[in-house]
Amino acid sequence: SSNMLPLATLIRRLRTSIIARLLVGALFLFYVQFMFPAERIFFYAIIAVISCLSVVYVLWLSWSKGLRLLAYAQIGCDLVLESSLIYYTGVADSLFATIYILSILSAGYILSPVTSFYVAVGSSVCFMGTVLLDYNQWVPAGLLSPSAQLEPRRDLVYLFYASYVRVTVFFLVAILTYYFSQMIQKLEGKMRMQERLVLLGEIVSDIAHEIRNPLASISGS
């Protein structure tokens, strides 16, 4: 289809996303030392999972098959990790409550502008599911988030508005991602067209040169 990226472009973007994910993991490694000492083990587990998944992604990328499926797998795993991070750092009040934005941006960058809307929907479902999971305590007691163990339940009205604000942000980011991704695609298309025109001009110039030399000799004779 027209939204399908060239293979070389898809490989380059997947490679960039893998590197960016590792950089985010490294930032967590430093950030947790100061901001979340109580949940340090959980953050270490998240970083370890990111590292292991990155190895899998690199091997899959080197295999060079099913790359669009690889992109969807990356985004799906990121949504799960982001939900876990939000769950263990305050849920609706988490500092990372909008971290789904990273997945929305990466979906628009790696796959297509329209995909950012699908990931915005998935992010909204994951966030609201995490909030409900924490509110109703639908997990074993040993896996309860620190907020569920130490803090009283939030009012449902508060949780509704907190979810509403986050979901609105997700879709605003998806709209902006769609708009800017379309602009980038148009610019890339113009650049490719200019490269083709330059190449065509060089070919025509070479052909003209090859024809002009024999004609000059014939004319001289």
C-alpha positions as CSV (number, residue, x, y, z in Angstrom):
1,S,0.0,0.0,0.0
2,S,1.0,3.7,-0.2
3,N,1.7,3.8,3.5
4,M,4.2,1.0,3.4
5,L,7.8,2.1,4.1
6,P,10.7,1.0,2.0
7,L,12.6,-1.9,3.6
8,A,15.8,0.1,4.1
9,T,13.9,2.9,5.8
10,L,12.0,0.5,8.1
11,I,15.2,-1.2,9.1
12,R,16.9,2.1,9.9
13,R,13.9,3.3,12.0
14,L,13.7,0.0,13.9
15,R,17.4,0.2,14.6
16,T,16.9,3.8,15.9
17,S,14.0,2.7,18.1
18,I,16.1,-0.1,19.7
19,I,18.9,2.4,20.5
20,A,16.4,4.9,21.9
21,R,14.8,2.3,24.1
22,L,18.2,1.4,25.6
23,L,19.0,5.1,26.2
24,V,15.6,5.4,28.1
25,G,16.6,2.4,30.2
26,A,19.9,4.0,31.0
27,L,18.2,7.2,32.1
28,F,15.9,5.1,34.4
29,L,19.1,3.6,35.9
30,F,20.3,7.0,37.1
31,Y,16.9,8.4,37.9
32,V,15.8,5.7,40.2
33,Q,18.8,6.3,42.5
34,F,17.4,9.6,43.6
35,M,13.6,9.5,43.0
36,F,12.4,6.0,43.8
37,P,14.8,4.2,46.2
38,A,11.9,2.1,47.6
39,E,11.1,0.7,44.2
40,R,14.7,0.3,43.1
41,I,14.4,-3.5,42.6
42,F,11.4,-3.0,40.4
43,F,13.2,-0.5,38.2
44,Y,16.2,-2.8,37.9
45,A,13.8,-5.5,36.8
46,I,12.3,-3.1,34.1
47,I,15.8,-2.2,32.9
48,A,16.8,-5.9,32.7
49,V,13.7,-6.7,30.7
50,I,14.4,-3.8,28.3
51,S,17.9,-5.1,27.8
52,C,16.8,-8.7,27.1
53,L,14.1,-7.6,24.7
54,S,16.6,-5.4,22.9
55,V,18.8,-8.4,22.3
56,V,15.8,-10.2,20.9
57,Y,14.9,-7.2,18.7
58,V,18.4,-7.0,17.3
59,L,18.5,-10.7,16.4
60,W,15.0,-10.4,14.8
61,L,16.2,-7.3,12.9
62,S,19.3,-9.2,11.6
63,W,17.0,-12.0,10.4
64,S,15.3,-9.3,8.2
65,K,11.9,-11.1,8.1
66,G,8.6,-10.0,9.5
67,L,9.9,-6.5,10.3
68,R,6.5,-4.9,10.5
69,L,5.5,-7.6,13.0
70,L,8.7,-6.7,14.9
71,A,7.6,-3.1,15.0
72,Y,4.2,-4.1,16.4
73,A,5.8,-6.5,18.9
74,Q,8.1,-3.7,20.2
75,I,5.2,-1.3,20.7
76,G,3.1,-4.0,22.4
77,C,5.9,-4.9,24.8
78,D,6.5,-1.2,25.5
79,L,2.8,-0.7,26.4
80,V,3.0,-3.5,28.9
81,L,6.3,-2.2,30.4
82,E,4.9,1.3,30.6
83,S,1.7,0.1,32.3
84,S,3.8,-1.8,34.9
85,L,5.9,1.3,35.5
86,I,2.8,3.4,36.1
87,Y,1.2,0.8,38.3
88,Y,4.2,0.7,40.7
89,T,4.9,4.4,40.8
90,G,1.5,5.9,41.8
91,V,-0.9,4.8,39.1
92,A,-3.1,7.9,38.4
93,D,-0.6,10.1,40.3
94,S,2.5,8.6,38.7
95,L,5.2,10.8,37.4
96,F,5.3,8.5,34.4
97,A,1.5,8.6,33.7
98,T,2.1,10.1,30.2
99,I,5.0,7.8,29.2
100,Y,2.7,6.2,26.7
101,I,3.5,9.2,24.5
102,L,6.8,7.6,23.6
103,S,5.0,4.6,22.1
104,I,2.6,6.9,20.2
105,L,5.5,8.8,18.8
106,S,7.5,5.7,17.9
107,A,4.4,4.1,16.2
108,G,4.0,7.2,13.9
109,Y,7.7,7.2,13.2
110,I,8.3,3.5,12.6
111,L,5.1,2.4,10.9
112,S,2.7,5.1,9.6
113,P,1.0,8.2,10.8
114,V,-2.3,6.4,11.2
115,T,-0.8,3.8,13.5
116,S,-0.3,6.5,16.1
117,F,-4.1,6.7,16.6
118,Y,-4.3,2.9,17.1
119,V,-1.5,3.1,19.7
120,A,-3.3,6.1,21.4
121,V,-6.3,3.9,21.8
122,G,-4.2,1.1,23.1
123,S,-2.5,3.5,25.5
124,S,-5.8,4.7,26.8
125,V,-7.1,1.2,27.4
126,C,-3.8,0.3,29.2
127,F,-3.9,3.3,31.4
128,M,-7.6,3.0,32.4
129,G,-7.0,-0.8,32.9
130,T,-4.1,0.0,35.2
131,V,-6.2,2.5,37.2
132,L,-9.0,0.0,37.6
133,L,-6.6,-2.8,38.5
134,D,-5.2,-0.7,41.3
135,Y,-8.6,0.6,42.4
136,N,-10.3,-2.8,42.6
137,Q,-7.0,-4.6,43.7
138,W,-7.5,-7.3,41.2
139,V,-4.0,-8.7,41.8
140,P,-2.6,-11.0,44.5
141,A,-1.7,-9.2,47.7
142,G,2.0,-9.7,47.2
143,L,1.9,-7.9,43.8
144,L,-0.1,-4.8,45.0
145,S,1.3,-1.5,44.1
146,P,2.9,0.7,46.8
147,S,0.0,3.1,46.4
148,A,-2.6,0.4,47.1
149,Q,-0.7,-0.8,50.2
150,L,0.1,2.6,51.8
151,E,-2.5,5.1,50.5
152,P,-6.3,5.1,50.7
153,R,-8.3,4.6,47.6
154,R,-8.8,7.5,45.3
155,D,-12.3,8.8,44.7
156,L,-13.8,7.5,41.5
157,V,-14.5,11.1,40.3
158,Y,-10.8,12.0,40.7
159,L,-9.8,8.8,38.8
160,F,-12.2,9.6,36.0
161,Y,-10.8,13.1,35.5
162,A,-7.2,11.9,35.8
163,S,-7.9,9.3,33.1
164,Y,-9.8,11.8,31.0
165,V,-6.9,14.2,31.0
166,R,-4.3,11.5,30.1
167,V,-6.5,10.1,27.3
168,T,-6.9,13.6,25.9
169,V,-3.2,14.1,25.9
170,F,-2.7,10.8,24.2
171,F,-5.0,11.7,21.3
172,L,-3.6,15.2,21.0
173,V,-0.1,13.7,20.7
174,A,-1.5,11.2,18.1
175,I,-2.9,14.1,16.1
176,L,0.3,16.1,16.2
177,T,2.3,12.9,15.3
178,Y,0.0,12.3,12.3
179,Y,0.4,15.9,11.1
180,F,4.2,16.1,11.4
181,S,4.7,12.5,10.1
182,Q,2.7,13.5,7.0
183,M,4.9,16.6,6.6
184,I,8.0,14.5,7.0
185,Q,6.8,11.9,4.4
186,K,6.0,14.7,1.9
187,L,9.5,16.2,2.4
188,E,11.1,12.8,2.0
189,G,9.1,12.2,-1.2
190,K,10.2,15.6,-2.6
191,M,13.8,14.8,-1.7
192,R,13.6,11.4,-3.4
193,M,12.1,13.0,-6.5
194,Q,14.9,15.6,-6.6
195,E,17.5,12.8,-6.3
196,R,15.8,11.0,-9.2
197,L,15.8,14.2,-11.3
198,V,19.4,14.8,-10.5
199,L,20.3,11.2,-11.5
200,L,18.2,11.5,-14.7
201,G,20.0,14.8,-15.6
202,E,23.4,13.1,-15.1
203,I,22.3,10.1,-17.3
204,V,21.0,12.5,-20.0
205,S,24.2,14.5,-19.9
206,D,26.3,11.3,-20.2
207,I,24.2,10.1,-23.2
208,A,24.5,13.5,-24.8
209,H,28.2,13.4,-24.3
210,E,28.5,9.9,-25.8
211,I,26.4,10.9,-28.8
212,R,28.2,14.3,-29.3
213,N,31.7,12.9,-29.7
214,P,30.8,10.6,-32.7
215,L,28.8,13.3,-34.3
216,A,31.7,15.7,-34.0
217,S,34.0,13.2,-35.7
218,I,31.4,12.6,-38.5
219,S,30.9,16.3,-38.9
220,G,34.7,16.9,-39.1
221,S,35.0,14.2,-41.8
